[in-house]
Structures are given as structure tokens and as C-alpha cells.
Amino acid sequence: KRPGNADSWVPDRRPVLSRAEARDVYDGFARKGHHTAGRDAQSGYGGPAVKALLEMAAFDEVESVVDFGCGQAKLAELILNMHDKMTWLGFDQSSEMLERAQSRLTPFGDRVKLVLVADGNPAAALASVPAASVDRFVSTYCLDLMSDADMFAVIDDAERCLRPETGVMLLAGITWGYRLSLFTFLTTAVWEVLYR
């Protein structure tokens, strides 16, 4: 349990993938060109969440973004095309996803840096980001696959990296939703059947 969050956080009891299993899944998605691999920004399951994220994020005011679990970097490409001075630091543990991301983001030159999280340890990877140096911290459809310890390591490091007064953390993921949200529940149930 995390201190101070006992009333607002409900643990997800579904099994999670190990770091190696998650890497293998996403390497496989990249090799096969699987439609879930990098379509978050446009797909039916990711599109609405990404649209909401873009509306809330105020990217016009942003100079630097950290993207944990950047995948093929379709979100980065979308946002960087709209903001010509922004820098993007993407982390992923799938070398195959990062190869696709590098191809996609080559036109942006030195505005982009991609980092392989070779051992899958988010705390070790994010330690390289200086404290209070980032305007936006983004993670889409990544935290849901992690153990609670790794998920909280990402969230804690995001807080450390973000500028104290203006930094914003933006997270999107698959969830069972609230009890009254039948659509969210059904969407997640279909995802679970198809992709777990």
C-alpha cells in the first residue's frame, strides 16, 4: 500500500506480465505488425483517450516531454508535428518497437532521444532524467501491464522529473472503469479476451 492513497487506490488483482514477458509481447507485436502495436493514437480503443489527453495537456506551452512506454512513437509523431520546438524523450523496453519509433521520428532530428529500458526496470531508466526538468510526462497503455511496484516507480519518477509548478503527468490505460460505466467495462472485457 502507498501511504496517503489507501482510500483512492484499488489494486487490480488481474495477473501482470513479468518484465521479460512484456518485452516479448511487444517485440512480437512489432515483428508481426500487430494492429495494437502503435495504433494507440488512432485506434478505436486508444483514439478517444488520446483525444482527451491532447485536449487536457496544453502542449502549446510545452518544451519537453518524457514518454514512458513510447512504443512505435505514433503519439510523439502526432504531437511533434504540431510543435516545432518541443523535445521528446521516449523510453521503451521493446527494442523492436524502438526501431520502428526511430524510423518514424528520424525527421525530427535531435529533438528526439529514444532509450531502451533493457532490463525493464523503470526506476533505473528514469533516473537519467534530471529532477524538475520536464513539462509533460506521458505514458499510454503501458502501466496496466506492470507490477504494482514498477507502476508506482514510474509514477514516483514522473513526479520527480516534472517541473513543480507547471509539470503535468498524462496517463491512459485499459481499465475496468467505474461500476456505472457499462461501455468501459465491455470494452475492457473484449480487450482481455482478445489480447491477454
Solvent accessible surface area in square Angstrom, and as a share of the most:
residue,aa,sasa,rsa
1,K,201,0.85
2,R,59,0.22
3,P,128,0.81
4,G,86,0.83
5,N,48,0.25
6,A,59,0.46
7,D,148,0.77
8,S,94,0.61
9,W,63,0.22
10,V,128,0.74
11,P,39,0.24
12,D,74,0.38
13,R,202,0.74
14,R,48,0.17
15,P,115,0.72
16,V,67,0.39
17,L,50,0.25
18,S,56,0.36
19,R,94,0.34
20,A,47,0.36
21,E,86,0.39
22,A,9,0.07
23,R,75,0.28
24,D,81,0.42
25,V,55,0.32
26,Y,55,0.21
27,D,17,0.09
28,G,11,0.10
29,F,30,0.13
30,A,1,0.01
31,R,151,0.55
32,K,164,0.70
33,G,42,0.40
34,H,48,0.22
35,H,93,0.42
36,T,8,0.05
37,A,4,0.03
38,G,13,0.12
39,R,97,0.36
40,D,27,0.14
41,A,13,0.10
42,Q,121,0.54
43,S,9,0.06
44,G,70,0.68
45,Y,50,0.19
46,G,0,0.00
47,G,15,0.15
48,P,91,0.57
49,A,34,0.26
50,V,3,0.01
51,K,128,0.54
52,A,42,0.33
53,L,5,0.03
54,L,49,0.24
55,E,124,0.55
56,M,140,0.62
57,A,1,0.01
58,A,44,0.34
59,F,11,0.05
60,D,125,0.65
61,E,134,0.60
62,V,12,0.07
63,E,119,0.53
64,S,21,0.14
65,V,3,0.02
66,V,3,0.01
67,D,3,0.02
68,F,10,0.04
69,G,16,0.15
70,C,12,0.07
71,G,14,0.14
72,Q,11,0.05
73,A,1,0.01
74,K,45,0.19
75,L,15,0.07
76,A,0,0.00
77,E,55,0.25
78,L,65,0.32
79,I,0,0.00
80,L,2,0.01
81,N,102,0.52
82,M,112,0.50
83,H,32,0.14
84,D,110,0.57
85,K,170,0.72
86,M,1,0.00
87,T,62,0.36
88,W,4,0.01
89,L,38,0.19
90,G,0,0.00
91,F,0,0.00
92,D,14,0.07
93,Q,37,0.16
94,S,0,0.00
95,S,48,0.31
96,E,44,0.20
97,M,3,0.01
98,L,18,0.09
99,E,120,0.54
100,R,89,0.32
101,A,0,0.00
102,Q,95,0.42
103,S,83,0.54
104,R,60,0.22
105,L,2,0.01
106,T,84,0.49
107,P,111,0.70
108,F,25,0.10
109,G,48,0.46
110,D,141,0.73
111,R,50,0.18
112,V,21,0.12
113,K,131,0.56
114,L,34,0.17
115,V,36,0.21
116,L,82,0.41
117,V,6,0.03
118,A,71,0.55
119,D,89,0.46
120,G,6,0.06
121,N,42,0.22
122,P,0,0.00
123,A,44,0.34
124,A,62,0.48
125,A,16,0.12
126,L,0,0.00
127,A,71,0.55
128,S,85,0.55
129,V,4,0.03
130,P,91,0.57
131,A,65,0.50
132,A,45,0.35
133,S,33,0.21
134,V,5,0.03
135,D,12,0.06
136,R,11,0.04
137,F,0,0.00
138,V,0,0.00
139,S,1,0.01
140,T,13,0.07
141,Y,21,0.08
142,C,21,0.13
143,L,19,0.09
144,D,36,0.19
145,L,28,0.14
146,M,32,0.14
147,S,41,0.27
148,D,61,0.31
149,A,78,0.60
150,D,16,0.08
151,M,36,0.16
152,F,29,0.12
153,A,24,0.18
154,V,1,0.00
155,I,40,0.20
156,D,64,0.33
157,D,20,0.10
158,A,0,0.00
159,E,123,0.55
160,R,87,0.32
161,C,0,0.00
162,L,17,0.09
163,R,81,0.29
164,P,112,0.71
165,E,164,0.73
166,T,85,0.50
167,G,22,0.21
168,V,54,0.31
169,M,59,0.26
170,L,12,0.06
171,L,77,0.39
172,A,19,0.14
173,G,34,0.33
174,I,24,0.12
175,T,72,0.42
176,W,80,0.28
177,G,33,0.32
178,Y,187,0.71
179,R,243,0.89
180,L,175,0.87
181,S,34,0.22
182,L,121,0.60
183,F,165,0.69
184,T,40,0.23
185,F,99,0.41
186,L,93,0.46
187,T,48,0.28
188,T,3,0.02
189,A,28,0.21
190,V,86,0.49
191,W,35,0.12
192,E,33,0.15
193,V,124,0.71
194,L,114,0.57
195,Y,53,0.20
196,R,111,0.41
